[in-house]
Amino acid sequence: MLELHICNRSGSVLRSFALGDTSEVIVGRDDSCDIQIRSKAVSREHCLIEQQGQDVFLRDLDSAGGTYVSGKKVDAVRLEDGMQAVVGPAVLKFIDNDIE
């Protein structure tokens, strides 16, 4: 099962979410988002975590500040265990518990 940890820039985990049965999760600062990050640096609907078959993708939703993986701005990226994405002041860390 894929887990998402919302961390601050120093690496402390603020919240954790199981992404197992959900096919789409919207991350942003709006109340309607599945995962909310309360910061003006985060767009109302900032990015989308989307399952397609066995793969899970992170897609930027044309956010003002962008979504960054490994220091590079990305439009879409296939998620892998341990991958980290920066969204405003938050770091989204993805953990795949099915990997042995």
KANORGI-V595799 format. One record per backbone hydrogen bond with DSSP energy under -0.5 kcal/mol. CO is the residue of the C=O (numbers start at 1). NH is the residue of the N-H. E is the energy in kcal/mol with one decimal. If there is no record, write none. Layout:
# KANORGI-V595799
co:CO nh:NH e:E
co:CO nh:NH e:E
This chain:
# KANORGI-V595799
co:1 nh:97 e:-2.5
co:2 nh:19 e:-3.3
co:3 nh:95 e:-2.6
co:4 nh:6 e:-0.5
co:4 nh:17 e:-2.6
co:5 nh:7 e:-0.7
co:5 nh:93 e:-2.9
co:6 nh:14 e:-3.4
co:6 nh:15 e:-1.5
co:7 nh:91 e:-2.7
co:8 nh:11 e:-2.1
co:12 nh:8 e:-2.0
co:15 nh:6 e:-2.9
co:17 nh:4 e:-3.0
co:23 nh:51 e:-2.7
co:25 nh:49 e:-3.0
co:26 nh:34 e:-0.8
co:26 nh:35 e:-2.2
co:27 nh:46 e:-1.7
co:27 nh:47 e:-2.1
co:28 nh:37 e:-1.8
co:30 nh:33 e:-1.7
co:35 nh:28 e:-2.1
co:37 nh:39 e:-1.5
co:39 nh:42 e:-1.6
co:43 nh:29 e:-1.7
co:43 nh:46 e:-0.6
co:44 nh:30 e:-1.8
co:46 nh:61 e:-2.9
co:47 nh:27 e:-3.0
co:48 nh:50 e:-0.6
co:48 nh:59 e:-3.0
co:49 nh:25 e:-2.3
co:50 nh:57 e:-3.1
co:52 nh:55 e:-1.9
co:55 nh:52 e:-3.2
co:56 nh:79 e:-3.3
co:57 nh:50 e:-2.9
co:58 nh:77 e:-2.0
co:59 nh:48 e:-3.0
co:66 nh:88 e:-0.5
co:67 nh:74 e:-2.9
co:68 nh:86 e:-3.0
co:69 nh:72 e:-1.8
co:72 nh:69 e:-2.5
co:75 nh:60 e:-2.7
co:77 nh:58 e:-2.7
co:80 nh:83 e:-2.2
co:83 nh:94 e:-2.6
co:84 nh:70 e:-0.6
co:85 nh:87 e:-0.5
co:85 nh:92 e:-3.6
co:86 nh:68 e:-2.0
co:87 nh:90 e:-2.2
co:90 nh:87 e:-2.5
co:91 nh:7 e:-3.0
co:91 nh:93 e:-0.7
co:92 nh:85 e:-2.5
co:93 nh:5 e:-2.8
co:94 nh:82 e:-2.9
co:95 nh:3 e:-3.2
co:95 nh:97 e:-0.8
co:96 nh:99 e:-1.2
